[in-house]
């Protein structure tokens, strides 16, 4: 399955451009945030990790949409995924 993630920084922005692009490349399920880039582990990550299966893909519209979480969270996410799938 292909999952997509979209985030906007402020309440006056919309997710439309990002979600349209993610759907256009075949994302079947989308996770979204509104101005939540500073959290240690955003709620969407817990939901995504619960859904991911071996062979799934995660797509973001642009890497900056991962926000400040990219430096610690992506490393955390990629270290968790193999363990969830039973690999060392």
C-alpha positions in Angstrom: 0.0 0.0 0.0 1.1 3.6 -0.6 0.6 6.1 2.2 0.8 9.8 1.9 1.6 12.6 4.4 0.7 16.2 4.1 1.2 19.1 6.6 0.4 22.8 6.7 2.0 25.2 9.1 -0.9 27.6 9.8 -4.6 27.4 10.1 -5.2 29.7 7.1 -3.4 27.3 4.8 -5.1 24.3 3.1 -3.9 20.8 2.4 -5.6 20.7 -1.0 -2.4 21.1 -3.2 -0.5 18.4 -1.3 -3.4 15.9 -1.0 -4.2 16.3 -4.7 -0.6 15.5 -5.6 -0.4 12.6 -3.2 -3.6 11.1 -4.6 -2.4 11.6 -8.2 0.7 9.4 -7.5 -1.4 6.7 -6.1 -1.5 7.1 -2.4 -4.4 5.1 -1.0 -4.4 6.5 2.5 -3.4 10.0 3.7 -2.2 11.3 7.0 -2.4 15.0 7.7 -1.2 17.6 10.3 -1.9 21.2 10.9 1.1 23.1 12.3 2.4 20.1 14.3 6.0 19.9 13.2 7.6 20.5 16.6 6.2 17.5 18.5 8.5 14.6 19.5 6.3 11.9 18.0 3.3 13.3 16.1 0.0 11.3 16.4 0.1 10.5 12.6 3.3 8.6 13.1 1.8 6.2 15.7 -1.2 5.6 13.4 1.1 5.1 10.3 3.4 2.7 12.2 0.3 0.7 13.2 -0.8 0.4 9.6 2.5 -0.2 7.8 3.2 -3.7 6.4 6.2 -5.1 4.7 6.6 -3.5 1.2 4.5 -0.4 1.9 5.6 3.0 0.9 5.3 6.4 2.6 5.2 9.5 0.3 5.5 13.2 1.3 4.8 16.0 -1.1 8.1 17.7 -0.2 10.6 16.7 2.5 10.1 20.0 4.3 6.6 18.9 5.2 8.2 16.6 7.8 9.3 19.8 9.5 11.5 19.8 12.5 10.5 16.2 13.2 12.7 15.1 10.2 16.0 15.2 12.1 14.9 12.8 14.9 11.6 11.3 13.9 12.5 9.9 10.5 15.5 8.1 12.0 13.2 6.8 14.7 10.6 5.7 12.2 13.0 3.8 10.0 14.5 2.1 13.0 11.0 0.9 14.1 9.8 -0.3 10.8 12.2 -3.3 10.4 11.4 -4.3 14.0 7.7 -4.2 13.4 8.2 -6.5 10.4 10.2 -9.0 12.4 13.7 -8.1 11.1 16.6 -7.0 13.2 
